[in-house]
């Protein structure tokens, strides 16, 4: 970070109101003075200033020299090369479209229950359960469905048990800032915390550590990223799925995206909604996000490719490889070579390149798609 005192007013101007803010809430959980709130209603997923102190860009603590929020933001200034250097000792090359990694495999949970309730084979649930049982983590920041699940609103929460992991399984495609469950995890005594989050959120732990944002970054000890091209505003349920297709969210059982928006109903019916119909409900914070492949996670996971019950798994760090190797050796997971589905790897690179093209011209060059030689 530059030597000048970069604070909330810089973050507000350069990220929050510029179109770069993904709503990851890293700044909110890093604020040591609890003066940042987070709005996730009415199509808004952004931090805001809580103090009665000047205008929305003003912060009394920032004016006194506090820089925590800018140190925690994974879209502030030269975030990508800073994280790359911190994690991998170098920046990515132009042909590393999906970021730097060690291995690509297809993986799925061996546990039949975790496999069944999980998305595309239940790998993430298996990782969390393994790490809890092996005393690698104390808790995980995940998402749940609000209330009895029929609203399909995703909300952040903490997983500490097998039952919690099962309850949090599956994909939503509306946004949950899972980082916001950090305070609950700490109140429960957790010191080693896993974050399961979309690509924008998976950049939070390493940027906090690289920029020395405090205890929060040090406690986020495992980082599982979800491949993500976009999420949708909650209004898509009433305004598109129900209004046009007659699909009530209270009657939905499961959803997925495989070239189309797939919806399974509780009565056994299956429906497909073309993605082009969904674009109007794209969440604002996704429109400039350049990271499809969760490039700064320890392990990146996604259900793309021809095998519906296998997860495309990108192992990026030493701790990621250590966990995957341990799970495989003890029979927690099954794996097969990523090359068994070369089209899935090609699709990941294609979608990563497409996401990088979103990065706006006014922002720093680093995440932009670079020409290959």
Residue frames as qw, qx, qy, qz and C-alpha x, y, z in Angstrom:
[[0.000, 0.888, 0.460, 0.000, 0.00, 0.00, 0.00],
 [0.333, 0.656, -0.063, 0.675, 1.21, 3.57, -0.65],
 [0.369, -0.064, -0.552, 0.745, 2.53, 5.52, 2.33],
 [0.262, -0.257, 0.010, -0.930, -0.36, 8.02, 2.33],
 [0.271, 0.110, 0.790, -0.539, -3.26, 7.38, 4.70],
 [0.348, -0.095, -0.649, -0.670, -5.81, 5.79, 2.38],
 [0.203, 0.129, 0.745, -0.622, -9.12, 5.68, 4.20],
 [0.368, 0.502, 0.757, -0.195, -12.90, 5.42, 3.78],
 [0.326, 0.771, 0.053, -0.544, -13.24, 8.53, 1.63],
 [0.103, 0.497, -0.721, -0.471, -10.82, 7.03, -0.90],
 [0.190, 0.104, 0.975, 0.046, -12.62, 3.69, -0.82],
 [0.357, 0.617, 0.545, -0.443, -16.02, 5.34, -1.15],
 [0.322, 0.747, -0.189, -0.550, -14.93, 7.32, -4.18],
 [0.153, 0.516, -0.763, -0.357, -12.76, 4.74, -5.95],
 [0.076, -0.006, -0.995, -0.072, -14.71, 1.54, -5.26],
 [0.192, 0.388, 0.781, -0.450, -18.06, 1.87, -3.47],
 [0.384, 0.709, 0.290, -0.516, -19.58, 4.44, -5.83],
 [0.090, 0.581, -0.555, -0.589, -17.52, 3.79, -8.97],
 [0.853, 0.270, -0.216, -0.390, -19.00, 0.44, -10.00],
 [0.425, 0.436, -0.780, 0.145, -16.06, -1.64, -8.77],
 [0.390, -0.287, 0.672, -0.561, -17.65, -2.68, -5.45],
 [0.435, -0.017, -0.857, -0.276, -18.69, -6.34, -5.46],
 [0.669, -0.480, -0.021, -0.566, -20.37, -6.20, -2.08],
 [0.699, 0.109, -0.675, 0.209, -17.93, -8.67, -0.54],
 [0.570, -0.779, -0.103, -0.240, -18.12, -6.82, 2.83],
 [0.768, 0.059, -0.322, 0.550, -14.41, -7.23, 3.52],
 [0.125, 0.466, -0.191, 0.855, -14.22, -3.60, 4.59],
 [0.605, -0.563, -0.108, -0.552, -17.14, -4.04, 6.98],
 [0.911, -0.353, -0.201, 0.069, -15.69, -6.97, 8.93],
 [0.679, 0.170, -0.229, 0.676, -12.22, -5.37, 9.00],
 [0.080, -0.729, 0.019, -0.680, -13.43, -2.07, 10.48],
 [0.451, -0.066, -0.708, 0.539, -12.09, -1.97, 14.06],
 [0.090, 0.037, 0.330, -0.939, -14.47, 0.82, 15.04],
 [0.158, 0.452, 0.876, -0.066, -17.74, -0.76, 13.82],
 [0.186, 0.571, 0.121, -0.790, -18.73, 2.30, 11.83],
 [0.282, 0.225, -0.653, -0.667, -19.44, 0.50, 8.54],
 [0.677, 0.172, 0.555, -0.451, -22.77, -1.15, 7.88],
 [0.086, -0.098, 0.855, 0.503, -23.88, -3.38, 5.02],
 [0.603, 0.316, 0.195, -0.706, -27.07, -3.14, 2.98],
 [0.089, -0.084, 0.931, 0.343, -28.35, -6.23, 1.17],
 [0.333, 0.566, 0.706, -0.265, -31.92, -5.24, 0.36],
 [0.386, 0.832, 0.180, -0.356, -33.67, -3.57, -2.59],
 [0.795, 0.554, 0.050, 0.243, -31.01, -4.74, -5.00],
 [0.082, 0.871, -0.386, 0.292, -28.21, -3.02, -3.08],
 [0.929, -0.251, -0.133, 0.239, -25.24, -4.98, -1.76],
 [0.432, 0.614, -0.209, 0.627, -22.84, -2.36, -0.50],
 [0.492, -0.346, -0.482, 0.637, -21.15, -1.00, 2.62],
 [0.018, -0.812, -0.196, -0.550, -22.12, 2.37, 4.04],
 [0.239, 0.265, -0.492, 0.794, -20.98, 4.72, 6.77],
 [0.416, -0.581, -0.698, 0.035, -22.95, 4.51, 10.05],
 [0.350, -0.324, -0.339, 0.811, -21.61, 7.60, 11.79],
 [0.102, 0.935, 0.337, 0.035, -23.37, 10.93, 12.00],
 [0.454, -0.595, 0.248, 0.615, -20.24, 12.63, 10.82],
 [0.049, 0.435, -0.478, -0.761, -20.30, 14.71, 7.67],
 [0.716, 0.322, -0.220, -0.579, -21.54, 12.98, 4.53],
 [0.988, 0.014, 0.092, -0.126, -21.52, 9.36, 3.34],
 [0.753, 0.483, -0.293, 0.337, -17.87, 9.62, 2.28],
 [0.051, -0.719, 0.443, -0.533, -16.70, 10.92, 5.66],
 [0.846, -0.287, -0.435, 0.115, -15.29, 8.86, 8.54],
 [0.335, -0.900, 0.210, -0.182, -14.07, 10.34, 11.81],
 [0.815, -0.394, 0.373, 0.201, -11.65, 7.45, 12.32],
 [0.743, 0.439, 0.245, 0.442, -10.35, 7.72, 8.78],
 [0.129, 0.918, -0.050, 0.372, -9.65, 11.38, 9.35],
 [0.527, -0.765, 0.360, -0.085, -7.58, 10.32, 12.36],
 [0.055, 0.623, -0.764, -0.155, -5.50, 7.91, 10.31],
 [0.688, 0.001, 0.704, -0.174, -7.44, 4.62, 10.25],
 [0.340, 0.463, -0.593, -0.564, -6.84, 2.72, 6.98],
 [0.457, -0.057, 0.875, -0.148, -8.41, -0.68, 7.76],
 [0.683, 0.512, 0.388, -0.347, -11.16, -0.53, 5.15],
 [0.514, 0.745, -0.345, -0.247, -8.85, 0.16, 2.22],
 [0.084, -0.496, 0.864, -0.008, -6.46, -2.54, 3.42],
 [0.505, 0.089, 0.824, -0.242, -9.32, -5.07, 3.38],
 [0.631, 0.583, 0.145, -0.491, -10.83, -4.23, 0.00],
 [0.624, -0.072, 0.675, 0.387, -10.02, -6.68, -2.82],
 [0.484, 0.690, 0.425, 0.330, -10.91, -4.13, -5.48],
 [0.149, -0.968, 0.012, 0.200, -8.93, -1.18, -4.15],
 [0.068, 0.842, -0.481, -0.234, -6.06, -0.03, -6.38],
 [0.430, 0.499, -0.735, -0.164, -3.41, -2.66, -7.27],
 [0.764, -0.288, 0.422, -0.394, -5.17, -5.56, -5.56],
 [0.970, 0.224, -0.029, -0.092, -4.48, -8.32, -8.08],
 [0.617, 0.530, -0.472, 0.341, -0.68, -8.05, -8.46],
 [0.246, -0.578, 0.554, -0.547, -0.38, -7.51, -4.70],
 [0.856, -0.179, 0.339, -0.347, -2.29, -10.72, -3.95],
 [0.899, 0.388, -0.199, 0.039, -0.51, -12.70, -6.68],
 [0.342, 0.619, -0.561, 0.430, 2.90, -11.72, -5.31],
 [0.461, -0.464, 0.531, -0.539, 1.81, -12.50, -1.76],
 [0.903, -0.032, 0.290, -0.314, 0.33, -15.91, -2.57],
 [0.934, 0.310, 0.133, 0.117, 2.51, -17.17, -5.40],
 [0.562, -0.505, 0.275, 0.594, 5.65, -15.02, -5.38],
 [0.189, -0.059, 0.542, 0.817, 4.88, -13.68, -8.85],
 [0.501, 0.386, 0.137, -0.762, 2.10, -12.18, -10.93],
 [0.764, 0.319, 0.558, -0.049, 0.16, -14.23, -13.42],
 [0.231, -0.200, 0.597, 0.742, 1.31, -14.47, -17.03],
 [0.443, 0.236, -0.188, -0.844, -0.98, -13.49, -19.93],
 [0.542, 0.039, -0.752, -0.373, -1.74, -17.13, -20.74],
 [0.168, -0.174, -0.867, 0.435, -2.81, -17.88, -17.15],
 [0.279, -0.398, -0.367, -0.793, -6.34, -16.74, -17.91],
 [0.698, -0.536, -0.394, -0.265, -7.82, -18.53, -14.89],
 [0.424, -0.817, 0.320, -0.223, -5.04, -17.54, -12.51],
 [0.229, 0.530, -0.801, 0.158, -2.11, -19.44, -11.04],
 [0.877, -0.260, 0.145, -0.377, -2.67, -23.00, -9.85],
 [0.275, -0.474, 0.836, 0.022, -0.95, -26.29, -9.00],
 [0.155, 0.092, 0.974, 0.139, -3.47, -28.96, -10.02],
 [0.583, 0.071, -0.089, -0.805, -6.83, -29.37, -11.74],
 [0.005, -0.032, -0.999, 0.017, -8.87, -32.46, -10.89],
 [0.586, -0.337, -0.371, -0.637, -12.46, -33.64, -10.85],
 [0.125, 0.096, -0.837, 0.524, -13.55, -34.53, -7.33],
 [0.593, -0.435, -0.313, -0.601, -16.58, -35.59, -5.34],
 [0.437, -0.460, 0.574, -0.518, -17.43, -36.59, -1.78],
 [0.320, 0.069, -0.944, -0.047, -17.35, -40.26, -0.82],
 [0.174, 0.213, 0.723, -0.633, -19.88, -39.76, 1.99],
 [0.083, 0.426, 0.802, 0.411, -23.25, -40.58, 0.36],
 [0.084, -0.824, -0.506, 0.243, -25.20, -37.95, 2.33],
 [0.187, -0.672, 0.156, 0.699, -22.71, -35.13, 1.66],
 [0.208, -0.019, 0.725, 0.656, -22.61, -36.25, -1.98],
 [0.066, 0.582, 0.785, 0.202, -26.38, -36.21, -2.30],
 [0.093, -0.876, -0.382, 0.278, -27.13, -32.86, -0.65],
 [0.312, -0.558, 0.247, 0.728, -24.16, -31.05, -2.16],
 [0.548, 0.757, -0.037, -0.355, -23.94, -29.37, -5.51],
 [0.654, 0.631, -0.415, -0.038, -22.11, -31.38, -8.19],
 [0.774, 0.155, -0.567, 0.234, -20.78, -34.06, -5.89],
 [0.638, -0.750, -0.158, -0.075, -20.56, -32.34, -2.52],
 [0.704, 0.258, -0.303, 0.588, -16.83, -31.59, -2.53],
 [0.013, -0.596, 0.243, -0.765, -17.06, -28.35, -0.54],
 [0.751, -0.512, 0.031, -0.416, -19.08, -30.03, 2.20],
 [0.952, -0.057, -0.198, 0.225, -16.53, -32.85, 2.36],
 [0.463, 0.452, -0.297, 0.702, -13.66, -30.36, 2.69],
 [0.316, -0.613, 0.196, -0.697, -15.36, -28.53, 5.54],
 [0.894, -0.381, -0.029, -0.233, -16.25, -31.70, 7.42],
 [0.863, 0.147, -0.256, 0.409, -12.73, -33.09, 7.00],
 [0.284, 0.508, -0.291, 0.759, -11.14, -29.87, 8.23],
 [0.550, -0.582, 0.138, -0.583, -13.44, -29.69, 11.25],
 [0.963, -0.253, -0.064, -0.066, -12.82, -33.32, 12.21],
 [0.807, 0.189, -0.193, 0.525, -9.04, -33.00, 11.68],
 [0.415, -0.783, -0.180, 0.428, -8.94, -29.82, 13.81],
 [0.479, 0.204, 0.272, 0.810, -7.71, -27.70, 10.91],
 [0.134, -0.414, -0.140, -0.889, -10.51, -25.16, 11.36],
 [0.081, 0.171, 0.727, -0.660, -12.94, -24.23, 14.14],
 [0.406, 0.628, 0.508, -0.427, -15.78, -22.98, 11.95],
 [0.334, 0.171, 0.587, 0.717, -16.67, -21.99, 8.40],
 [0.265, 0.466, 0.133, -0.833, -18.42, -18.95, 6.96],
 [0.174, 0.218, 0.876, 0.393, -21.10, -20.25, 4.60],
 [0.375, -0.047, -0.107, -0.920, -24.61, -19.35, 3.44],
 [0.186, 0.287, 0.912, -0.227, -28.00, -20.71, 4.40],
 [0.131, -0.478, -0.567, -0.657, -31.50, -20.13, 3.12],
 [0.196, -0.229, 0.325, -0.896, -33.49, -17.67, 5.20],
 [0.675, -0.104, 0.243, -0.689, -36.23, -19.00, 7.45],
 [0.818, 0.017, 0.551, -0.164, -37.68, -22.32, 6.34],
 [0.418, -0.186, 0.695, 0.555, -35.91, -22.06, 2.97],
 [0.415, 0.609, 0.665, 0.124, -38.96, -21.25, 0.87],
 [0.101, 0.932, 0.040, -0.346, -37.96, -17.60, 0.39],
 [0.834, 0.335, 0.117, 0.423, -34.72, -18.71, -1.35],
 [0.042, 0.946, -0.211, 0.242, -32.98, -15.65, 0.12],
 [0.810, 0.093, -0.381, 0.437, -29.36, -16.56, 0.84],
 [0.330, -0.899, 0.136, -0.253, -28.00, -15.29, 4.15],
 [0.385, 0.526, -0.676, 0.342, -24.54, -15.63, 5.75],
 [0.811, -0.512, 0.063, -0.277, -24.03, -18.03, 8.61],
 [0.091, -0.624, 0.765, -0.133, -21.55, -20.21, 10.48],
 [0.920, 0.014, -0.349, -0.179, -21.04, -23.97, 10.12],
 [0.226, -0.633, 0.675, -0.304, -19.52, -25.82, 13.08],
 [0.606, -0.090, 0.759, -0.219, -21.01, -29.31, 12.75],
 [0.181, 0.079, 0.884, 0.424, -21.90, -31.96, 10.18],
 [0.168, 0.680, 0.701, -0.136, -25.55, -30.91, 10.51],
 [0.044, 0.802, -0.001, -0.596, -24.64, -27.30, 9.75],
 [0.121, -0.361, 0.684, 0.622, -22.69, -28.35, 6.66],
 [0.183, 0.347, 0.890, 0.231, -25.61, -30.39, 5.35],
 [0.110, 0.795, 0.499, -0.328, -28.00, -27.49, 5.98],
 [0.004, 0.772, -0.189, -0.607, -25.76, -25.10, 4.06],
 [0.455, -0.058, 0.750, 0.476, -25.25, -27.37, 1.05],
 [0.419, 0.647, 0.609, 0.185, -26.32, -26.45, -2.47],
 [0.276, 0.049, 0.197, 0.939, -26.18, -23.35, -4.66],
 [0.124, 0.674, 0.522, -0.508, -28.46, -20.31, -4.57],
 [0.405, 0.389, 0.437, 0.703, -27.36, -17.91, -7.36],
 [0.131, -0.923, -0.124, -0.340, -28.51, -14.92, -5.36],
 [0.402, 0.548, -0.460, 0.571, -25.85, -13.15, -3.32],
 [0.712, -0.683, -0.162, 0.018, -24.80, -13.76, 0.25],
 [0.211, 0.760, -0.474, 0.390, -21.82, -11.89, 1.69],
 [0.871, -0.256, -0.410, 0.084, -20.63, -14.88, 3.72],
 [0.421, 0.292, -0.406, 0.757, -17.91, -12.74, 5.26],
 [0.345, -0.525, 0.066, -0.775, -20.63, -11.06, 7.32],
 [0.869, -0.384, -0.276, -0.144, -20.89, -14.19, 9.47],
 [0.535, 0.378, -0.514, 0.553, -17.38, -13.49, 10.81],
 [0.246, -0.476, 0.398, -0.745, -18.59, -11.77, 14.00],
 [0.880, -0.234, 0.004, -0.413, -20.84, -14.73, 14.82],
 [0.878, 0.178, -0.391, 0.210, -17.92, -17.13, 14.35],
 [0.280, 0.438, -0.500, 0.693, -15.71, -15.08, 16.66],
 [0.533, -0.425, 0.243, -0.690, -18.43, -14.82, 19.30],
 [0.966, -0.114, -0.094, -0.211, -18.54, -18.61, 19.24],
 [0.650, -0.616, 0.415, 0.161, -14.82, -18.80, 19.99],
 [0.867, 0.385, 0.191, 0.253, -13.50, -19.61, 16.52],
 [0.276, -0.783, 0.324, 0.454, -9.91, -18.61, 15.78],
 [0.191, -0.224, 0.781, 0.551, -9.26, -20.65, 12.61],
 [0.537, 0.520, 0.399, -0.532, -12.01, -19.91, 10.15],
 [0.372, 0.144, 0.732, 0.552, -12.72, -21.19, 6.65],
 [0.349, 0.502, 0.057, -0.789, -14.40, -18.87, 4.18],
 [0.404, 0.313, 0.793, 0.331, -16.59, -20.37, 1.47],
 [0.193, 0.733, 0.187, -0.624, -17.42, -17.59, -0.92],
 [0.670, 0.701, 0.229, 0.088, -17.83, -16.51, -4.49],
 [0.724, 0.309, -0.009, 0.617, -14.78, -15.35, -6.39],
 [0.033, 0.785, -0.065, 0.615, -15.03, -11.75, -5.21],
 [0.668, -0.696, 0.118, -0.235, -15.12, -12.86, -1.57],
 [0.952, -0.110, 0.006, 0.286, -12.21, -15.28, -1.99],
 [0.503, 0.549, -0.144, 0.652, -9.88, -12.34, -2.60],
 [0.397, -0.841, 0.015, -0.368, -10.67, -10.92, 0.85],
 [0.837, -0.514, 0.065, 0.174, -8.41, -13.12, 3.05],
 [0.770, 0.078, 0.091, 0.627, -5.20, -12.75, 1.01],
 [0.203, 0.706, 0.064, 0.676, -5.57, -9.00, 0.50],
 [0.552, -0.803, -0.002, -0.225, -6.12, -8.57, 4.24],
 [0.868, -0.349, 0.107, 0.337, -3.01, -10.60, 4.98],
 [0.639, 0.360, 0.128, 0.668, -0.87, -8.91, 2.33],
 [0.045, 0.697, 0.037, 0.715, -1.89, -5.42, 3.47],
 [0.328, -0.046, -0.690, 0.644, -1.75, -6.32, 7.17],
 [0.362, -0.485, -0.268, -0.750, -5.36, -5.48, 7.93],
 [0.419, -0.438, 0.483, -0.632, -5.27, -7.09, 11.39],
 [0.404, -0.141, 0.862, -0.273, -6.64, -10.13, 13.20],
 [0.759, 0.377, 0.225, -0.481, -9.49, -10.72, 10.78],
 [0.623, 0.596, -0.467, -0.198, -7.18, -11.74, 7.96],
 [0.048, 0.442, -0.873, 0.202, -5.08, -13.95, 10.21],
 [0.547, 0.015, 0.699, -0.461, -8.14, -15.83, 11.43],
 [0.797, 0.464, 0.007, -0.386, -9.33, -16.59, 7.88],
 [0.399, -0.529, 0.729, 0.170, -7.12, -19.64, 7.58],
 [0.395, 0.126, 0.852, 0.318, -8.76, -21.58, 4.74],
 [0.310, 0.497, -0.071, -0.807, -10.22, -20.06, 1.61],
 [0.409, 0.248, 0.851, 0.215, -12.59, -22.03, -0.64],
 [0.208, 0.386, -0.162, -0.884, -13.68, -20.13, -3.73],
 [0.576, 0.444, 0.677, -0.119, -16.70, -20.80, -5.93],
 [0.248, 0.087, 0.553, 0.791, -16.40, -20.27, -9.68],
 [0.139, 0.715, 0.550, -0.408, -18.84, -17.47, -10.44],
 [0.301, 0.321, 0.425, 0.791, -19.74, -15.48, -13.51],
 [0.225, -0.361, -0.027, -0.905, -22.57, -13.58, -11.83],
 [0.013, -0.347, -0.854, 0.388, -25.31, -13.68, -9.23],
 [0.115, -0.521, -0.544, -0.648, -28.84, -12.36, -9.48],
 [0.240, -0.238, 0.323, -0.884, -30.95, -10.01, -7.45],
 [0.207, 0.169, 0.892, -0.365, -33.60, -11.66, -5.27],
 [0.487, 0.424, 0.149, -0.749, -36.32, -9.96, -7.34],
 [0.284, 0.275, -0.775, -0.493, -35.73, -12.49, -10.14],
 [0.083, 0.162, 0.968, -0.174, -37.94, -15.01, -8.33],
 [0.302, 0.601, 0.560, -0.484, -41.13, -12.94, -8.42],
 [0.278, 0.708, -0.117, -0.638, -40.44, -10.79, -11.49],
 [0.362, 0.443, -0.698, -0.431, -39.24, -13.53, -13.87],
 [0.081, 0.068, -0.994, 0.019, -39.59, -17.09, -12.59],
 [0.203, 0.423, 0.782, -0.409, -43.10, -16.61, -11.18],
 [0.337, 0.602, 0.101, -0.717, -44.46, -13.76, -13.33],
 [0.433, 0.503, -0.523, -0.535, -43.40, -15.26, -16.67],
 [0.407, 0.208, -0.880, -0.132, -42.96, -18.97, -16.04],
 [0.750, -0.401, -0.196, -0.489, -45.37, -19.57, -13.16],
 [0.738, 0.018, -0.580, 0.344, -42.63, -21.02, -10.93],
 [0.450, -0.834, 0.017, -0.319, -43.18, -20.08, -7.30],
 [0.251, 0.586, -0.674, 0.373, -40.04, -19.99, -5.19],
 [0.579, -0.345, 0.540, -0.504, -41.84, -21.67, -2.29],
 [0.944, 0.151, 0.194, -0.220, -42.29, -24.72, -4.54],
 [0.560, 0.667, -0.487, 0.066, -38.66, -24.90, -5.77],
 [0.931, -0.352, 0.035, 0.094, -36.41, -27.70, -4.54],
 [0.662, -0.339, 0.337, 0.578, -33.07, -27.13, -6.30],
 [0.466, 0.876, 0.011, -0.127, -31.46, -24.95, -8.94],
 [0.669, -0.276, 0.405, 0.559, -28.33, -24.99, -11.06],
 [0.386, 0.814, -0.157, -0.404, -26.84, -23.25, -14.08],
 [0.595, -0.131, 0.684, 0.401, -25.57, -25.38, -16.96],
 [0.160, 0.126, 0.594, 0.778, -25.95, -23.16, -20.01],
 [0.359, -0.553, -0.420, -0.624, -29.52, -22.49, -18.85],
 [0.301, -0.337, 0.542, -0.709, -31.07, -21.76, -15.47],
 [0.496, -0.124, -0.846, -0.150, -32.20, -25.19, -14.28],
 [0.412, -0.285, 0.394, -0.770, -35.00, -25.41, -11.72],
 [0.362, -0.152, -0.919, -0.038, -36.30, -28.54, -10.01],
 [0.492, -0.425, 0.002, -0.760, -39.66, -28.30, -8.26],
 [0.365, -0.256, 0.766, -0.462, -40.80, -30.15, -5.15],
 [0.817, 0.223, 0.298, -0.441, -43.45, -32.01, -7.17],
 [0.746, -0.038, 0.592, 0.302, -40.74, -33.51, -9.39],
 [0.550, 0.805, 0.208, 0.078, -41.12, -31.16, -12.35],
 [0.578, -0.292, 0.239, 0.724, -38.03, -29.80, -14.09],
 [0.341, 0.909, 0.236, -0.035, -37.82, -26.47, -15.93],
 [0.602, -0.043, 0.175, 0.778, -35.21, -24.55, -17.89],
 [0.109, 0.947, 0.197, -0.229, -35.10, -20.76, -18.19],
 [0.680, 0.521, 0.017, 0.515, -32.80, -19.28, -20.87],
 [0.535, -0.388, -0.200, 0.724, -30.00, -17.27, -19.30],
 [0.172, 0.273, 0.257, 0.911, -30.65, -14.38, -21.68],
 [0.369, -0.697, -0.457, -0.411, -33.96, -13.87, -19.89],
 [0.669, -0.593, -0.324, 0.308, -32.11, -13.58, -16.58],
 [0.545, 0.225, -0.060, 0.805, -29.56, -10.92, -17.54],
 [0.134, -0.706, -0.142, -0.681, -31.80, -8.00, -16.53],
 [0.702, -0.687, -0.069, -0.174, -31.61, -9.22, -12.91],
 [0.744, 0.206, -0.339, 0.538, -27.80, -9.42, -12.82],
 [0.503, -0.762, -0.231, 0.337, -26.60, -8.01, -9.52],
 [0.208, 0.969, -0.104, 0.077, -24.94, -4.61, -9.95],
 [0.431, -0.747, 0.498, 0.091, -21.78, -5.69, -8.12],
 [0.796, 0.002, 0.561, 0.226, -21.14, -8.45, -10.68],
 [0.595, 0.781, 0.190, -0.014, -21.10, -6.28, -13.79],
 [0.273, 0.868, -0.399, 0.112, -17.47, -5.15, -13.48],
 [0.709, -0.507, 0.490, -0.024, -16.06, -8.15, -11.61],
 [0.473, 0.637, -0.562, -0.233, -13.11, -9.66, -13.53],
 [0.089, -0.377, 0.905, -0.179, -12.68, -12.86, -11.52],
 [0.818, -0.025, -0.315, -0.481, -14.63, -15.91, -12.65],
 [0.795, 0.125, -0.586, 0.096, -12.24, -18.58, -11.40],
 [0.673, -0.736, 0.016, -0.064, -11.84, -17.52, -7.75],
 [0.687, 0.562, -0.330, 0.322, -8.17, -16.97, -8.54],
 [0.076, 0.580, -0.559, 0.587, -7.03, -16.23, -4.99],
 [0.850, -0.372, 0.091, -0.361, -8.63, -19.11, -3.13],
 [0.373, -0.461, 0.805, 0.008, -6.71, -22.06, -1.72],
 [0.278, 0.178, 0.917, 0.222, -9.09, -24.34, -3.60],
 [0.395, 0.256, -0.120, -0.874, -11.47, -23.13, -6.32],
 [0.294, 0.180, 0.938, -0.025, -14.50, -25.24, -7.15],
 [0.437, 0.322, -0.085, -0.835, -17.25, -25.23, -9.75],
 [0.631, 0.218, 0.732, -0.135, -19.88, -27.43, -11.30],
 [0.497, 0.662, -0.237, -0.508, -19.03, -26.91, -14.93],
 [0.042, 0.371, -0.893, -0.253, -18.49, -29.62, -17.50],
 [0.614, 0.000, -0.601, -0.511, -20.21, -32.80, -18.63],
 [0.482, -0.155, -0.831, 0.232, -20.08, -34.72, -15.32],
 [0.364, -0.680, -0.200, -0.605, -22.96, -33.49, -13.18],
 [0.772, -0.626, -0.091, -0.064, -21.84, -35.17, -9.96],
 [0.759, -0.081, -0.064, 0.643, -18.15, -34.19, -10.12],
 [0.108, -0.964, -0.064, 0.236, -16.70, -30.82, -9.14],
 [0.625, 0.594, -0.126, 0.490, -14.06, -29.13, -11.27],
 [0.633, -0.744, -0.050, 0.208, -11.42, -28.46, -8.62],
 [0.496, 0.707, -0.219, 0.453, -8.50, -26.04, -8.99],
 [0.746, -0.552, -0.152, 0.341, -5.86, -26.45, -6.28],
 [0.307, 0.884, -0.064, 0.348, -3.84, -23.25, -5.95],
 [0.160, -0.793, 0.460, -0.366, -1.85, -23.31, -2.71],
 [0.273, 0.296, -0.880, 0.250, 0.19, -25.64, -0.53],
 [0.351, 0.004, 0.693, -0.630, -2.53, -25.85, 2.11],
 [0.739, 0.292, -0.043, -0.605, -5.07, -26.61, -0.62],
 [0.636, 0.357, -0.674, -0.119, -2.96, -29.47, -1.95],
 [0.037, 0.234, -0.860, 0.452, -2.26, -30.80, 1.55],
 [0.557, 0.098, 0.476, -0.674, -5.97, -30.96, 2.33],
 [0.782, 0.353, -0.235, -0.458, -6.90, -32.59, -0.98],
 [0.470, 0.376, -0.795, 0.069, -4.11, -35.15, -0.65],
 [0.156, -0.146, 0.807, -0.551, -5.14, -35.98, 2.92],
 [0.681, 0.187, 0.268, -0.655, -8.79, -36.39, 1.98],
 [0.742, 0.389, -0.450, -0.307, -7.93, -38.64, -0.95],
 [0.284, 0.352, -0.859, 0.239, -5.55, -40.79, 1.10],
 [0.214, 0.003, 0.790, -0.574, -8.20, -41.37, 3.78],
 [0.039, 0.341, 0.901, 0.263, -11.05, -41.99, 1.37],
 [0.127, 0.549, 0.417, -0.713, -12.99, -38.80, 2.03],
 [0.466, 0.666, -0.090, -0.575, -13.12, -37.97, -1.68],
 [0.775, 0.226, 0.501, 0.311, -12.78, -39.60, -5.07],
 [0.088, 0.762, -0.241, -0.594, -10.84, -37.84, -7.80],
 [0.777, 0.359, 0.422, 0.298, -10.13, -38.25, -11.47],
 [0.430, -0.122, 0.227, 0.866, -7.83, -36.24, -13.75],
 [0.238, 0.644, 0.154, -0.710, -9.10, -32.88, -14.92],
 [0.126, 0.359, -0.665, -0.642, -8.14, -33.98, -18.42],
 [0.206, 0.297, 0.932, 0.001, -11.05, -36.43, -18.29],
 [0.209, 0.826, 0.519, -0.071, -13.18, -33.38, -19.10],
 [0.444, -0.049, 0.179, 0.876, -11.02, -31.06, -21.22],
 [0.013, -0.625, -0.464, -0.628, -14.11, -29.14, -22.31],
 [0.468, -0.807, -0.348, 0.089, -14.73, -28.12, -18.70],
 [0.555, -0.434, 0.059, 0.707, -11.22, -26.70, -18.39],
 [0.269, 0.255, 0.427, 0.825, -11.60, -24.91, -21.72],
 [0.205, -0.765, -0.493, -0.360, -14.93, -23.49, -20.57],
 [0.529, -0.710, -0.217, 0.412, -13.36, -22.23, -17.34],
 [0.442, -0.200, 0.228, 0.844, -10.70, -20.39, -19.33],
 [0.084, 0.480, 0.541, 0.685, -13.32, -19.00, -21.71],
 [0.342, -0.819, -0.438, -0.141, -15.53, -17.71, -18.91],
 [0.560, -0.565, -0.080, 0.601, -12.50, -16.32, -17.06],
 [0.339, 0.065, 0.342, 0.874, -11.48, -14.39, -20.17],
 [0.104, -0.659, -0.538, -0.515, -15.02, -13.10, -20.59],
 [0.467, -0.793, -0.344, 0.185, -15.12, -11.88, -16.99],
 [0.527, -0.348, 0.074, 0.772, -11.77, -10.11, -17.34],
 [0.209, 0.373, 0.443, 0.788, -13.20, -8.13, -20.25],
 [0.259, -0.821, -0.495, -0.120, -15.68, -6.56, -17.84],
 [0.518, -0.494, -0.181, 0.674, -12.97, -4.68, -15.97],
 [0.246, 0.933, 0.259, -0.044, -13.56, -0.99, -16.78],
 [0.610, 0.549, -0.037, 0.570, -11.09, 1.22, -18.59],
 [0.146, -0.863, 0.147, -0.461, -10.97, 3.80, -15.79],
 [0.804, -0.564, 0.182, -0.043, -9.57, 1.25, -13.31],
 [0.269, -0.669, 0.662, 0.204, -6.00, 0.06, -12.85],
 [0.573, 0.438, -0.567, -0.397, -4.79, -2.23, -15.66],
 [0.176, -0.388, 0.893, -0.144, -3.80, -5.30, -13.63],
 [0.584, 0.145, 0.756, -0.258, -6.95, -7.49, -13.89],
 [0.578, 0.589, -0.133, -0.549, -7.44, -6.67, -17.56],
 [0.928, 0.203, 0.297, 0.098, -7.15, -9.43, -20.16],
 [0.200, -0.731, 0.465, 0.457, -3.56, -9.24, -21.32],
 [0.735, 0.555, -0.286, -0.265, -2.45, -10.07, -24.87],
 [0.864, -0.259, 0.397, 0.171, -0.62, -13.38, -25.21],
 [0.053, 0.702, -0.548, -0.451, 2.54, -13.62, -27.30]]
